Amino acid sequence: MTKSTENALHDCETQMHQPSVINQISELRKHLSNIRRQSKTIALVPTMGALHQGHLSLIQTAHQHADCVVASIFVNPTQFGVGEDFDSYPRTEQEDIEKLASEGVDCIFIPSAKEMYPTGFCSSVDLQGPARELETSHRPHFFSGVATVVTKLLLSVMPDTAIFGEKDYQQLQVIKQFTRDLNIPVKIIGAPTLRETDGLAMSSRNAYLSPAERKIAAQLYAQLVNCEADLSKNQSWQEVQRKAITNLTQIGFEVDYLELRDSQTLNLPIIGNQRRLLVAAKLGKTRLIDNIHIPAAS
Ligand code: PAF
């Protein structure tokens, strides 16, 4: 390496922006009020860590919408049920901080469970509408846990915008609905799902898949795409659904649901042709979810 390359690299390293890492809500509020005093806008990207390229694309979207980007890392216990993967959920805090620093995040909020749920904590957000059925039929505790923690994060950061991935499509619709219903002054932005080259949606939980399961996992998306093709040929939804569930079951998936819903309300019947196809299925011990937009029926 020449001296000038070495110097350039050194300059680059020393110039890399180091985000503030904050563990307490009071300190976070103080830090952000200084930023707001400079008339800067703030975007929040809530995460549970174990960051992959999909999360980093949310950060990139956040930069397009605000002057200052805050990311949170918190594996939220209240959205996991008994027997789910709270204990084994991947925790990679140091790597996450480095990834967020290289994406130019200004501030990383990493609260403890005690900070978010101090002794005596006993409130939660109650949901209906898009929270009904789908995930809720299989994980009844899930959206109340998500909505409660997201409310606390939004009220701690008070961002202008908050970014959530479309990979968790029902979660995105639930968050849009309750922030609107509760008059939380934030714009919720959905960002597209990032996929591996074989189509598997990026997810922290993909790390649980064995090499053999990883090869099969891409079929989840492939079946969604097949459904879209069959629907475009005007095949009946019941027939398309039956075929896709049979295909997935034959290759080793245990399908929780495969549903075609109204893309905003997630209800049936579908109003105005805006459709979303959503799937959740287990492969061994790993539960995967995915969804795609289905164009209007001709
Ligand atoms: O999508 C997630 O990672 C989580 O559900 C969220 C929104 C960070 C809340 O814990």
py3Dmol code that shows the C-alpha trace and the ligand (Angstrom):
import py3Dmol

protein = """\
ATOM      1  CA  MET A   1       0.000   0.000   0.000  1.00  0.00           C
ATOM      2  CA  THR A   2       1.434   3.424  -0.929  1.00  0.00           C
ATOM      3  CA  LYS A   3       1.758   6.113   1.705  1.00  0.00           C
ATOM      4  CA  SER A   4      -0.884   8.269   0.012  1.00  0.00           C
ATOM      5  CA  THR A   5      -3.413   5.350  -0.033  1.00  0.00           C
ATOM      6  CA  GLU A   6      -2.637   4.687   3.607  1.00  0.00           C
ATOM      7  CA  ASN A   7      -3.222   8.357   4.449  1.00  0.00           C
ATOM      8  CA  ALA A   8      -6.440   8.436   2.431  1.00  0.00           C
ATOM      9  CA  LEU A   9      -7.729   5.325   4.237  1.00  0.00           C
ATOM     10  CA  HIS A  10      -6.762   6.803   7.583  1.00  0.00           C
ATOM     11  CA  ASP A  11      -8.548  10.059   6.731  1.00  0.00           C
ATOM     12  CA  CYS A  12     -11.590   8.078   5.692  1.00  0.00           C
ATOM     13  CA  GLU A  13     -11.605   6.087   8.927  1.00  0.00           C
ATOM     14  CA  THR A  14     -11.116   9.093  11.151  1.00  0.00           C
ATOM     15  CA  GLN A  15     -13.763  11.023   9.220  1.00  0.00           C
ATOM     16  CA  MET A  16     -16.326   8.202   9.563  1.00  0.00           C
ATOM     17  CA  HIS A  17     -19.152   9.650  11.570  1.00  0.00           C
ATOM     18  CA  GLN A  18     -19.447   8.087  15.020  1.00  0.00           C
ATOM     19  CA  PRO A  19     -23.081   7.967  16.134  1.00  0.00           C
ATOM     20  CA  SER A  20     -24.057   8.741  19.717  1.00  0.00           C
ATOM     21  CA  VAL A  21     -25.048   5.507  21.459  1.00  0.00           C
ATOM     22  CA  ILE A  22     -27.692   6.253  24.078  1.00  0.00           C
ATOM     23  CA  ASN A  23     -29.328   3.881  26.570  1.00  0.00           C
ATOM     24  CA  GLN A  24     -31.710   6.148  28.451  1.00  0.00           C
ATOM     25  CA  ILE A  25     -34.901   7.873  27.312  1.00  0.00           C
ATOM     26  CA  SER A  26     -34.075  11.071  29.266  1.00  0.00           C
ATOM     27  CA  GLU A  27     -30.637  11.326  27.621  1.00  0.00           C
ATOM     28  CA  LEU A  28     -32.140  10.574  24.197  1.00  0.00           C
ATOM     29  CA  ARG A  29     -34.692  13.376  24.617  1.00  0.00           C
ATOM     30  CA  LYS A  30     -31.948  15.834  25.642  1.00  0.00           C
ATOM     31  CA  HIS A  31     -29.789  14.849  22.646  1.00  0.00           C
ATOM     32  CA  LEU A  32     -32.687  15.157  20.193  1.00  0.00           C
ATOM     33  CA  SER A  33     -33.930  18.474  21.544  1.00  0.00           C
ATOM     34  CA  ASN A  34     -30.507  19.943  20.628  1.00  0.00           C
ATOM     35  CA  ILE A  35     -30.952  18.603  17.100  1.00  0.00           C
ATOM     36  CA  ARG A  36     -34.482  19.992  16.858  1.00  0.00           C
ATOM     37  CA  ARG A  37     -33.231  23.385  18.061  1.00  0.00           C
ATOM     38  CA  GLN A  38     -31.109  23.453  14.877  1.00  0.00           C
ATOM     39  CA  SER A  39     -34.395  23.048  12.915  1.00  0.00           C
ATOM     40  CA  LYS A  40     -33.333  19.594  11.705  1.00  0.00           C
ATOM     41  CA  THR A  41     -35.901  16.924  10.882  1.00  0.00           C
ATOM     42  CA  ILE A  42     -35.613  13.464  12.440  1.00  0.00           C
ATOM     43  CA  ALA A  43     -36.369   9.990  11.058  1.00  0.00           C
ATOM     44  CA  LEU A  44     -36.583   6.898  13.260  1.00  0.00           C
ATOM     45  CA  VAL A  45     -35.802   3.333  12.162  1.00  0.00           C
ATOM     46  CA  PRO A  46     -36.858   0.916  14.927  1.00  0.00           C
ATOM     47  CA  THR A  47     -35.088  -2.478  14.801  1.00  0.00           C
ATOM     48  CA  MET A  48     -34.459  -5.530  16.942  1.00  0.00           C
ATOM     49  CA  GLY A  49     -30.816  -5.608  15.793  1.00  0.00           C
ATOM     50  CA  ALA A  50     -29.100  -8.537  13.984  1.00  0.00           C
ATOM     51  CA  LEU A  51     -28.963  -6.061  11.131  1.00  0.00           C
ATOM     52  CA  HIS A  52     -28.788  -7.151   7.500  1.00  0.00           C
ATOM     53  CA  GLN A  53     -28.877  -5.333   4.178  1.00  0.00           C
ATOM     54  CA  GLY A  54     -32.680  -5.012   4.441  1.00  0.00           C
ATOM     55  CA  HIS A  55     -32.363  -2.939   7.628  1.00  0.00           C
ATOM     56  CA  LEU A  56     -29.610  -0.837   6.064  1.00  0.00           C
ATOM     57  CA  SER A  57     -31.912  -0.046   3.146  1.00  0.00           C
ATOM     58  CA  LEU A  58     -34.421   1.309   5.722  1.00  0.00           C
ATOM     59  CA  ILE A  59     -31.672   3.604   7.007  1.00  0.00           C
ATOM     60  CA  GLN A  60     -30.981   4.758   3.439  1.00  0.00           C
ATOM     61  CA  THR A  61     -34.697   5.506   2.980  1.00  0.00           C
ATOM     62  CA  ALA A  62     -34.665   7.393   6.295  1.00  0.00           C
ATOM     63  CA  HIS A  63     -31.829   9.627   5.041  1.00  0.00           C
ATOM     64  CA  GLN A  64     -34.009  10.585   2.057  1.00  0.00           C
ATOM     65  CA  HIS A  65     -36.724  11.846   4.414  1.00  0.00           C
ATOM     66  CA  ALA A  66     -34.898  13.630   7.241  1.00  0.00           C
ATOM     67  CA  ASP A  67     -31.725  15.513   8.198  1.00  0.00           C
ATOM     68  CA  CYS A  68     -30.954  13.255  11.124  1.00  0.00           C
ATOM     69  CA  VAL A  69     -31.488   9.481  11.424  1.00  0.00           C
ATOM     70  CA  VAL A  70     -32.051   7.697  14.726  1.00  0.00           C
ATOM     71  CA  ALA A  71     -32.013   3.876  14.843  1.00  0.00           C
ATOM     72  CA  SER A  72     -33.147   1.856  17.827  1.00  0.00           C
ATOM     73  CA  ILE A  73     -32.026  -1.641  18.751  1.00  0.00           C
ATOM     74  CA  PHE A  74     -34.274  -3.432  21.216  1.00  0.00           C
ATOM     75  CA  VAL A  75     -35.319  -7.086  21.233  1.00  0.00           C
ATOM     76  CA  ASN A  76     -38.773  -6.403  22.591  1.00  0.00           C
ATOM     77  CA  PRO A  77     -39.857  -9.160  25.011  1.00  0.00           C
ATOM     78  CA  THR A  78     -43.562  -8.262  24.897  1.00  0.00           C
ATOM     79  CA  GLN A  79     -43.932  -9.244  21.244  1.00  0.00           C
ATOM     80  CA  PHE A  80     -42.678 -12.793  21.823  1.00  0.00           C
ATOM     81  CA  GLY A  81     -45.006 -15.499  23.138  1.00  0.00           C
ATOM     82  CA  VAL A  82     -44.168 -18.387  25.427  1.00  0.00           C
ATOM     83  CA  GLY A  83     -42.031 -20.960  23.552  1.00  0.00           C
ATOM     84  CA  GLU A  84     -41.054 -18.432  20.843  1.00  0.00           C
ATOM     85  CA  ASP A  85     -37.471 -17.402  20.023  1.00  0.00           C
ATOM     86  CA  PHE A  86     -36.909 -14.458  22.411  1.00  0.00           C
ATOM     87  CA  ASP A  87     -33.899 -16.122  24.107  1.00  0.00           C
ATOM     88  CA  SER A  88     -32.311 -17.375  20.900  1.00  0.00           C
ATOM     89  CA  TYR A  89     -33.036 -14.237  18.825  1.00  0.00           C
ATOM     90  CA  PRO A  90     -29.646 -13.225  17.333  1.00  0.00           C
ATOM     91  CA  ARG A  91     -27.949 -10.416  19.265  1.00  0.00           C
ATOM     92  CA  THR A  92     -25.031  -8.750  17.443  1.00  0.00           C
ATOM     93  CA  GLU A  93     -24.872  -5.329  19.069  1.00  0.00           C
ATOM     94  CA  GLN A  94     -21.263  -4.381  18.278  1.00  0.00           C
ATOM     95  CA  GLU A  95     -21.536  -5.342  14.590  1.00  0.00           C
ATOM     96  CA  ASP A  96     -24.889  -3.529  14.422  1.00  0.00           C
ATOM     97  CA  ILE A  97     -23.357  -0.317  15.791  1.00  0.00           C
ATOM     98  CA  GLU A  98     -20.567  -0.520  13.201  1.00  0.00           C
ATOM     99  CA  LYS A  99     -23.041  -1.079  10.356  1.00  0.00           C
ATOM    100  CA  LEU A 100     -25.196   1.835  11.501  1.00  0.00           C
ATOM    101  CA  ALA A 101     -22.113   4.060  11.824  1.00  0.00           C
ATOM    102  CA  SER A 102     -21.097   3.264   8.255  1.00  0.00           C
ATOM    103  CA  GLU A 103     -24.630   4.220   7.097  1.00  0.00           C
ATOM    104  CA  GLY A 104     -24.250   7.658   8.700  1.00  0.00           C
ATOM    105  CA  VAL A 105     -26.801   7.167  11.495  1.00  0.00           C
ATOM    106  CA  ASP A 106     -26.631  10.099  13.928  1.00  0.00           C
ATOM    107  CA  CYS A 107     -27.860   8.385  17.047  1.00  0.00           C
ATOM    108  CA  ILE A 108     -28.463   4.780  18.177  1.00  0.00           C
ATOM    109  CA  PHE A 109     -30.893   4.155  21.003  1.00  0.00           C
ATOM    110  CA  ILE A 110     -30.246   0.850  22.801  1.00  0.00           C
ATOM    111  CA  PRO A 111     -32.450   0.736  25.896  1.00  0.00           C
ATOM    112  CA  SER A 112     -32.473  -2.079  28.440  1.00  0.00           C
ATOM    113  CA  ALA A 113     -35.691  -4.019  29.103  1.00  0.00           C
ATOM    114  CA  LYS A 114     -35.860  -2.211  32.467  1.00  0.00           C
ATOM    115  CA  GLU A 115     -35.667   1.187  30.760  1.00  0.00           C
ATOM    116  CA  MET A 116     -38.595   0.302  28.469  1.00  0.00           C
ATOM    117  CA  TYR A 117     -40.606  -1.696  31.007  1.00  0.00           C
ATOM    118  CA  PRO A 118     -39.747  -0.465  34.510  1.00  0.00           C
ATOM    119  CA  THR A 119     -41.160  -2.280  37.522  1.00  0.00           C
ATOM    120  CA  GLY A 120     -44.910  -1.731  37.656  1.00  0.00           C
ATOM    121  CA  PHE A 121     -45.322  -1.230  33.913  1.00  0.00           C
ATOM    122  CA  CYS A 122     -48.836  -2.445  33.083  1.00  0.00           C
ATOM    123  CA  SER A 123     -50.193  -0.691  29.983  1.00  0.00           C
ATOM    124  CA  SER A 124     -50.533  -1.748  26.379  1.00  0.00           C
ATOM    125  CA  VAL A 125     -52.045  -0.624  23.092  1.00  0.00           C
ATOM    126  CA  ASP A 126     -55.237  -2.489  22.175  1.00  0.00           C
ATOM    127  CA  LEU A 127     -55.807  -3.077  18.463  1.00  0.00           C
ATOM    128  CA  GLN A 128     -58.486  -4.154  16.019  1.00  0.00           C
ATOM    129  CA  GLY A 129     -58.780  -3.462  12.251  1.00  0.00           C
ATOM    130  CA  PRO A 130     -55.708  -4.643  10.312  1.00  0.00           C
ATOM    131  CA  ALA A 131     -54.406  -6.422  13.444  1.00  0.00           C
ATOM    132  CA  ARG A 132     -57.205  -9.000  13.188  1.00  0.00           C
ATOM    133  CA  GLU A 133     -56.435 -12.515  11.862  1.00  0.00           C
ATOM    134  CA  LEU A 134     -53.302 -13.493   9.827  1.00  0.00           C
ATOM    135  CA  GLU A 135     -50.381 -13.107  12.313  1.00  0.00           C
ATOM    136  CA  THR A 136     -52.772 -12.597  15.230  1.00  0.00           C
ATOM    137  CA  SER A 137     -54.398 -16.011  14.633  1.00  0.00           C
ATOM    138  CA  HIS A 138     -50.996 -17.629  15.257  1.00  0.00           C
ATOM    139  CA  ARG A 139     -49.264 -15.087  17.546  1.00  0.00           C
ATOM    140  CA  PRO A 140     -52.123 -13.441  19.529  1.00  0.00           C
ATOM    141  CA  HIS A 141     -49.761 -11.391  21.749  1.00  0.00           C
ATOM    142  CA  PHE A 142     -47.651 -10.066  18.874  1.00  0.00           C
ATOM    143  CA  PHE A 143     -49.223  -6.810  17.673  1.00  0.00           C
ATOM    144  CA  SER A 144     -50.059  -5.515  21.114  1.00  0.00           C
ATOM    145  CA  GLY A 145     -46.355  -5.952  22.020  1.00  0.00           C
ATOM    146  CA  VAL A 146     -45.244  -4.268  18.789  1.00  0.00           C
ATOM    147  CA  ALA A 147     -47.725  -1.382  19.088  1.00  0.00           C
ATOM    148  CA  THR A 148     -46.797  -0.746  22.719  1.00  0.00           C
ATOM    149  CA  VAL A 149     -43.051  -0.650  22.096  1.00  0.00           C
ATOM    150  CA  VAL A 150     -43.402   1.369  18.875  1.00  0.00           C
ATOM    151  CA  THR A 151     -45.602   3.896  20.717  1.00  0.00           C
ATOM    152  CA  LYS A 152     -42.950   4.216  23.439  1.00  0.00           C
ATOM    153  CA  LEU A 153     -40.177   4.611  20.852  1.00  0.00           C
ATOM    154  CA  LEU A 154     -42.156   7.222  18.899  1.00  0.00           C
ATOM    155  CA  LEU A 155     -42.941   9.192  22.066  1.00  0.00           C
ATOM    156  CA  SER A 156     -39.291   9.014  23.165  1.00  0.00           C
ATOM    157  CA  VAL A 157     -37.852  10.173  19.823  1.00  0.00           C
ATOM    158  CA  MET A 158     -40.808  12.256  18.474  1.00  0.00           C
ATOM    159  CA  PRO A 159     -39.544  11.795  14.904  1.00  0.00           C
ATOM    160  CA  ASP A 160     -41.035  13.494  11.855  1.00  0.00           C
ATOM    161  CA  THR A 161     -41.008  10.160  10.006  1.00  0.00           C
ATOM    162  CA  ALA A 162     -40.517   6.519  10.934  1.00  0.00           C
ATOM    163  CA  ILE A 163     -39.564   3.794   8.481  1.00  0.00           C
ATOM    164  CA  PHE A 164     -40.749   0.160   8.581  1.00  0.00           C
ATOM    165  CA  GLY A 165     -40.131  -2.648   6.095  1.00  0.00           C
ATOM    166  CA  GLU A 166     -42.907  -4.013   3.882  1.00  0.00           C
ATOM    167  CA  LYS A 167     -41.578  -7.483   4.646  1.00  0.00           C
ATOM    168  CA  ASP A 168     -43.696  -7.246   7.837  1.00  0.00           C
ATOM    169  CA  TYR A 169     -46.650  -5.978   5.830  1.00  0.00           C
ATOM    170  CA  GLN A 170     -49.382  -6.533   8.422  1.00  0.00           C
ATOM    171  CA  GLN A 171     -47.179  -4.847  11.053  1.00  0.00           C
ATOM    172  CA  LEU A 172     -46.782  -1.838   8.725  1.00  0.00           C
ATOM    173  CA  GLN A 173     -50.562  -1.510   8.244  1.00  0.00           C
ATOM    174  CA  VAL A 174     -51.168  -1.908  12.001  1.00  0.00           C
ATOM    175  CA  ILE A 175     -48.621   0.825  12.779  1.00  0.00           C
ATOM    176  CA  LYS A 176     -50.140   3.171  10.168  1.00  0.00           C
ATOM    177  CA  GLN A 177     -53.597   2.562  11.659  1.00  0.00           C
ATOM    178  CA  PHE A 178     -52.802   3.036  15.371  1.00  0.00           C
ATOM    179  CA  THR A 179     -50.556   6.089  14.860  1.00  0.00           C
ATOM    180  CA  ARG A 180     -53.432   7.674  12.903  1.00  0.00           C
ATOM    181  CA  ASP A 181     -56.053   6.606  15.487  1.00  0.00           C
ATOM    182  CA  LEU A 182     -53.972   7.844  18.444  1.00  0.00           C
ATOM    183  CA  ASN A 183     -52.960  11.118  16.702  1.00  0.00           C
ATOM    184  CA  ILE A 184     -49.267  10.389  17.092  1.00  0.00           C
ATOM    185  CA  PRO A 185     -47.701  13.143  14.941  1.00  0.00           C
ATOM    186  CA  VAL A 186     -45.449  11.055  12.703  1.00  0.00           C
ATOM    187  CA  LYS A 187     -45.427  10.059   9.047  1.00  0.00           C
ATOM    188  CA  ILE A 188     -45.084   6.274   8.683  1.00  0.00           C
ATOM    189  CA  ILE A 189     -43.205   5.199   5.568  1.00  0.00           C
ATOM    190  CA  GLY A 190     -43.089   1.637   4.230  1.00  0.00           C
ATOM    191  CA  ALA A 191     -39.905   0.538   2.441  1.00  0.00           C
ATOM    192  CA  PRO A 192     -39.746  -2.345  -0.063  1.00  0.00           C
ATOM    193  CA  THR A 193     -38.545  -5.834   0.930  1.00  0.00           C
ATOM    194  CA  LEU A 194     -34.953  -6.666   0.023  1.00  0.00           C
ATOM    195  CA  ARG A 195     -34.415 -10.203  -1.303  1.00  0.00           C
ATOM    196  CA  GLU A 196     -31.514 -12.599  -1.613  1.00  0.00           C
ATOM    197  CA  THR A 197     -30.588 -13.506  -5.212  1.00  0.00           C
ATOM    198  CA  ASP A 198     -32.883 -16.581  -5.105  1.00  0.00           C
ATOM    199  CA  GLY A 199     -35.814 -14.427  -3.929  1.00  0.00           C
ATOM    200  CA  LEU A 200     -35.842 -15.239  -0.190  1.00  0.00           C
ATOM    201  CA  ALA A 201     -36.880 -12.115   1.727  1.00  0.00           C
ATOM    202  CA  MET A 202     -34.036 -10.865   3.945  1.00  0.00           C
ATOM    203  CA  SER A 203     -34.766 -11.514   7.616  1.00  0.00           C
ATOM    204  CA  SER A 204     -32.733 -11.873  10.801  1.00  0.00           C
ATOM    205  CA  ARG A 205     -34.498 -15.215  11.306  1.00  0.00           C
ATOM    206  CA  ASN A 206     -32.990 -16.647   8.090  1.00  0.00           C
ATOM    207  CA  ALA A 207     -29.903 -17.289  10.239  1.00  0.00           C
ATOM    208  CA  TYR A 208     -31.829 -20.151  11.920  1.00  0.00           C
ATOM    209  CA  LEU A 209     -32.130 -22.109   8.636  1.00  0.00           C
ATOM    210  CA  SER A 210     -29.893 -25.151   8.083  1.00  0.00           C
ATOM    211  CA  PRO A 211     -28.104 -25.229   4.688  1.00  0.00           C
ATOM    212  CA  ALA A 212     -30.709 -27.739   3.405  1.00  0.00           C
ATOM    213  CA  GLU A 213     -33.617 -25.604   4.670  1.00  0.00           C
ATOM    214  CA  ARG A 214     -32.026 -22.469   3.219  1.00  0.00           C
ATOM    215  CA  LYS A 215     -32.242 -24.005  -0.280  1.00  0.00           C
ATOM    216  CA  ILE A 216     -35.941 -24.839   0.174  1.00  0.00           C
ATOM    217  CA  ALA A 217     -36.760 -21.471   1.817  1.00  0.00           C
ATOM    218  CA  ALA A 218     -36.660 -19.572  -1.500  1.00  0.00           C
ATOM    219  CA  GLN A 219     -39.729 -21.564  -2.594  1.00  0.00           C
ATOM    220  CA  LEU A 220     -41.883 -19.441  -0.295  1.00  0.00           C
ATOM    221  CA  TYR A 221     -41.407 -16.409  -2.548  1.00  0.00           C
ATOM    222  CA  ALA A 222     -41.474 -18.577  -5.691  1.00  0.00           C
ATOM    223  CA  GLN A 223     -44.948 -19.821  -4.725  1.00  0.00           C
ATOM    224  CA  LEU A 224     -46.170 -16.237  -4.188  1.00  0.00           C
ATOM    225  CA  VAL A 225     -44.958 -15.393  -7.683  1.00  0.00           C
ATOM    226  CA  ASN A 226     -46.722 -18.524  -9.064  1.00  0.00           C
ATOM    227  CA  CYS A 227     -49.938 -17.438  -7.356  1.00  0.00           C
ATOM    228  CA  GLU A 228     -49.633 -14.007  -8.961  1.00  0.00           C
ATOM    229  CA  ALA A 229     -49.171 -15.603 -12.401  1.00  0.00           C
ATOM    230  CA  ASP A 230     -52.163 -17.939 -11.904  1.00  0.00           C
ATOM    231  CA  LEU A 231     -54.371 -15.083 -10.665  1.00  0.00           C
ATOM    232  CA  SER A 232     -53.419 -13.030 -13.721  1.00  0.00           C
ATOM    233  CA  LYS A 233     -54.824 -15.909 -15.815  1.00  0.00           C
ATOM    234  CA  ASN A 234     -58.099 -15.465 -13.925  1.00  0.00           C
ATOM    235  CA  GLN A 235     -57.841 -18.769 -12.047  1.00  0.00           C
ATOM    236  CA  SER A 236     -60.060 -18.793  -8.942  1.00  0.00           C
ATOM    237  CA  TRP A 237     -58.371 -17.764  -5.684  1.00  0.00           C
ATOM    238  CA  GLN A 238     -59.562 -20.953  -3.933  1.00  0.00           C
ATOM    239  CA  GLU A 239     -57.862 -23.094  -6.594  1.00  0.00           C
ATOM    240  CA  VAL A 240     -54.641 -21.005  -6.597  1.00  0.00           C
ATOM    241  CA  GLN A 241     -54.483 -21.094  -2.791  1.00  0.00           C
ATOM    242  CA  ARG A 242     -55.062 -24.852  -2.609  1.00  0.00           C
ATOM    243  CA  LYS A 243     -52.326 -25.542  -5.190  1.00  0.00           C
ATOM    244  CA  ALA A 244     -49.726 -23.285  -3.492  1.00  0.00           C
ATOM    245  CA  ILE A 245     -50.393 -24.728  -0.008  1.00  0.00           C
ATOM    246  CA  THR A 246     -50.080 -28.274  -1.417  1.00  0.00           C
ATOM    247  CA  ASN A 247     -46.786 -27.388  -3.154  1.00  0.00           C
ATOM    248  CA  LEU A 248     -45.337 -25.785  -0.005  1.00  0.00           C
ATOM    249  CA  THR A 249     -46.449 -28.679   2.206  1.00  0.00           C
ATOM    250  CA  GLN A 250     -44.929 -31.243  -0.164  1.00  0.00           C
ATOM    251  CA  ILE A 251     -41.473 -29.649   0.075  1.00  0.00           C
ATOM    252  CA  GLY A 252     -41.525 -29.467   3.882  1.00  0.00           C
ATOM    253  CA  PHE A 253     -43.290 -26.228   4.885  1.00  0.00           C
ATOM    254  CA  GLU A 254     -46.042 -26.155   7.492  1.00  0.00           C
ATOM    255  CA  VAL A 255     -48.250 -23.317   6.246  1.00  0.00           C
ATOM    256  CA  ASP A 256     -49.853 -21.079   8.905  1.00  0.00           C
ATOM    257  CA  TYR A 257     -51.723 -19.025   6.306  1.00  0.00           C
ATOM    258  CA  LEU A 258     -51.677 -17.994   2.670  1.00  0.00           C
ATOM    259  CA  GLU A 259     -54.243 -15.240   2.201  1.00  0.00           C
ATOM    260  CA  LEU A 260     -55.250 -12.698  -0.409  1.00  0.00           C
ATOM    261  CA  ARG A 261     -56.468  -9.513   1.311  1.00  0.00           C
ATOM    262  CA  ASP A 262     -57.347  -5.875   0.756  1.00  0.00           C
ATOM    263  CA  SER A 263     -53.924  -4.211   0.772  1.00  0.00           C
ATOM    264  CA  GLN A 264     -54.847  -1.501   3.294  1.00  0.00           C
ATOM    265  CA  THR A 265     -57.491  -2.873   5.621  1.00  0.00           C
ATOM    266  CA  LEU A 266     -56.247  -6.484   5.245  1.00  0.00           C
ATOM    267  CA  ASN A 267     -59.950  -7.363   5.467  1.00  0.00           C
ATOM    268  CA  LEU A 268     -62.211  -9.330   3.207  1.00  0.00           C
ATOM    269  CA  PRO A 269     -63.905  -8.571   0.906  1.00  0.00           C
ATOM    270  CA  ILE A 270     -61.242  -6.781  -1.092  1.00  0.00           C
ATOM    271  CA  ILE A 271     -62.360  -3.251  -1.965  1.00  0.00           C
ATOM    272  CA  GLY A 272     -61.124  -1.496  -5.097  1.00  0.00           C
ATOM    273  CA  ASN A 273     -58.764  -4.193  -6.405  1.00  0.00           C
ATOM    274  CA  GLN A 274     -55.777  -3.241  -4.223  1.00  0.00           C
ATOM    275  CA  ARG A 275     -54.627  -6.696  -3.190  1.00  0.00           C
ATOM    276  CA  ARG A 276     -51.833  -8.128  -1.067  1.00  0.00           C
ATOM    277  CA  LEU A 277     -50.898 -11.798  -0.912  1.00  0.00           C
ATOM    278  CA  LEU A 278     -49.492 -12.757   2.502  1.00  0.00           C
ATOM    279  CA  VAL A 279     -47.935 -16.000   3.683  1.00  0.00           C
ATOM    280  CA  ALA A 280     -46.486 -17.409   6.910  1.00  0.00           C
ATOM    281  CA  ALA A 281     -45.011 -20.891   7.092  1.00  0.00           C
ATOM    282  CA  LYS A 282     -42.666 -22.896   9.270  1.00  0.00           C
ATOM    283  CA  LEU A 283     -39.668 -24.715   7.866  1.00  0.00           C
ATOM    284  CA  GLY A 284     -38.289 -26.885  10.644  1.00  0.00           C
ATOM    285  CA  LYS A 285     -38.024 -24.544  13.638  1.00  0.00           C
ATOM    286  CA  THR A 286     -37.935 -21.357  11.560  1.00  0.00           C
ATOM    287  CA  ARG A 287     -41.088 -19.365  10.920  1.00  0.00           C
ATOM    288  CA  LEU A 288     -40.880 -17.289   7.739  1.00  0.00           C
ATOM    289  CA  ILE A 289     -43.259 -14.608   6.466  1.00  0.00           C
ATOM    290  CA  ASP A 290     -43.467 -12.893   3.104  1.00  0.00           C
ATOM    291  CA  ASN A 291     -45.922 -10.949   0.943  1.00  0.00           C
ATOM    292  CA  ILE A 292     -46.297  -9.395  -2.482  1.00  0.00           C
ATOM    293  CA  HIS A 293     -48.539  -6.862  -4.168  1.00  0.00           C
ATOM    294  CA  ILE A 294     -51.055  -8.420  -6.568  1.00  0.00           C
ATOM    295  CA  PRO A 295     -51.989  -6.129  -9.445  1.00  0.00           C
ATOM    296  CA  ALA A 296     -55.630  -5.301 -10.068  1.00  0.00           C
ATOM    297  CA  ALA A 297     -57.683  -8.099 -11.628  1.00  0.00           C
ATOM    298  CA  SER A 298     -58.415  -7.448 -15.324  1.00  0.00           C
TER     299      SER A 298
END
"""
ligand_1 = """\
10
PAF
O -40.037 -5.260 12.889
C -39.350 -5.277 13.945
O -38.128 -5.454 13.918
C -40.046 -5.076 15.279
O -41.311 -5.657 15.273
C -40.104 -3.604 15.715
C -40.941 -2.770 14.760
C -38.700 -3.030 15.807
C -40.756 -3.501 17.109
O -40.051 -4.209 18.061
"""
view = py3Dmol.view(width=600, height=400)
view.addModel(protein, "pdb")
view.setStyle({"model": 0}, {"cartoon": {"style": "trace"}})
view.addModel(ligand_1, "xyz")
view.setStyle({"model": 1}, {"stick": {}})
view.zoomTo()
view.show()
